[in-house]
Amino acid sequence: MQERKLESPTNHNDSLLARSRHAVWHPCTQMKRLETFPLVPIERGEGVWLVDCDGKRYLDGVSSWWVNLFGHGEPRIKQAIKTQLDQLEHVMLAGFTHRPVVELSERLAALTGLGHAFYGSDGASATEIALKMSAHYHKNNGKADKHRFVYLAGSYHGETIGALSVTDVPVFRSAYSSLVRDNFIAPSPDARLAGPGETARDVADAAANGLAAILAAHHEEISAVILEPLVQGAAGMAMYDPHYLTRVRALCDQYQVHLIADEIAVGFGRTGTLFGCEQAGIKPDFICVSKGITGGFLPLAAVLTTDEVYRAFYDDDVTRGFLHSHSYTGNPLACAAALAVLDIFEHDDVIAANRERAARWSKRFAGFAQHARVSHYRNTGMIWAFDVEDPRPGFAQRLYRAALEQGLLLRPIGNTVYFMPPYVMKDDEADWLVAGTTQALEAALGGQEELDDAAIA
Ligand SMILES: *Cc1c(COP(=O)(O)O)cnc(C)c1O
């Protein structure tokens, strides 16, 4: 209460920022830093643009943490939520069901070949569900010792305690390591690791051989391998050869270990196919989806799994059932938004249209590969990334700030700059993205300011 008086806000926006700093604990943020680098108060969004309270526009180059697939305010998703709102806003999913959740489950089953959908409210809860379901499956099959997991170097699967136990991003994990149980870490297939004369496929094979050694030694205590198909997002958009997924699928079969595909970031078209796993022609035992599933309108996650897993829980005994519940499981409004997203994929033939967009935008973005300080320029589907050499710490913060000045929302991860634009970006907006990023890059590399490396993803 005392503190609040000290701010003495001068105008409406300052007051909103001050109130936010006092009352809202912002995610992935050192709150003290907001003393010198203020929040951006956003009033509205339209298409790829976010508009702040002073009317300044920012092109959302990262689809607001990878969720707004169709930009902001997509009218069809909005309308679907409004229609559902007049019908039923919520009912508990234990003992009850409703049309949107049934339809969504059937459609996700048809799209993935995994016929049973369990719902949560965000990505981390999907990870928790998949881990618990996998271990409980083995327990129900008389293999209670299979309760550990394998995750990849550089992996990110969320930040709840279970999800952190399969996440290898030190800045998110270290402070909580005493809370997190040990699992097995396998090498990353990140194509940037290729030595001279090596291909991405060679790196994939080497990483798969590393995984094979872990499984050979420990498969009797291993429940599942969890991975992000094709692109490890939080690792800095680490892209890899689909061959790795083929190898992992075969190894999981060989050692009777589940394969959990975390499609939370890459699902719904981001890698160029509806799901990343499709590019290796493999079927995982679990697929986790969230982020783009509602196009950024409402929180929703789902874990999809096989008949085989489902049958292991089907019994008269309650304790053999899957015991997990979230209050908002299968919320009808969120399911209606997700159904609208699937309709858009069908109606607009989004995957095919994205292929053409990606080709056009790649021509525009390719210039970054020529920049003297840029290495590992790369692209998978609707993700573009490159690494920037800057001897000083704090590049991510400097670029983030310089980009905002240019009217661009970019959030570099370490020294990796990436674009994950909304699929609806127009070509002239892509040009704006290139021009703004080029300016911001020069400003960030030329700036004198020394900053800490930001803990941002
Ligand atoms: C974002 C993300 C998560 C966690 O999702 P939240 O909704 O932030 O909890 C998990 N896995 C991957 C690959 C992600 O990108």
The ligand as a Tripos MOL2 file, in Angstrom:
@<TRIPOS>MOLECULE
LIG
   15    15     1     0     0
SMALL
NO_CHARGES

@<TRIPOS>ATOM
      1 C1          5.3160  -23.8030  -24.6100 C.3       1 LIG1
      2 C2          5.6900  -25.2320  -24.5800 C.ar      1 LIG1
      3 C3          5.2940  -26.0710  -23.5330 C.ar      1 LIG1
      4 C4          4.5530  -25.5670  -22.3150 C.3       1 LIG1
      5 O1          3.3250  -24.9920  -22.6280 O.3       1 LIG1
      6 P1          2.6810  -23.9520  -21.5890 P.3       1 LIG1
      7 O2          1.3180  -23.7070  -22.1240 O.co2     1 LIG1
      8 O3          3.5650  -22.7370  -21.6510 O.co2     1 LIG1
      9 O4          2.7010  -24.5960  -20.2580 O.co2     1 LIG1
     10 C5          5.6530  -27.3900  -23.5940 C.ar      1 LIG1
     11 N1          6.3400  -27.8770  -24.6490 N.ar      1 LIG1
     12 C6          6.7280  -27.1050  -25.6600 C.ar      1 LIG1
     13 C7          7.4650  -27.7170  -26.8010 C.3       1 LIG1
     14 C8          6.4240  -25.7490  -25.6640 C.ar      1 LIG1
     15 O5          6.8610  -24.9730  -26.6600 O.3       1 LIG1
@<TRIPOS>BOND
     1     1     2 1
     2     2     3 ar
     3     2    14 ar
     4     3     4 1
     5     3    10 ar
     6     4     5 1
     7     5     6 1
     8     6     7 2
     9     6     8 1
    10     6     9 1
    11    10    11 ar
    12    11    12 ar
    13    12    13 1
    14    12    14 ar
    15    14    15 1
@<TRIPOS>SUBSTRUCTURE
     1 LIG1         1 GROUP 0 **** ****
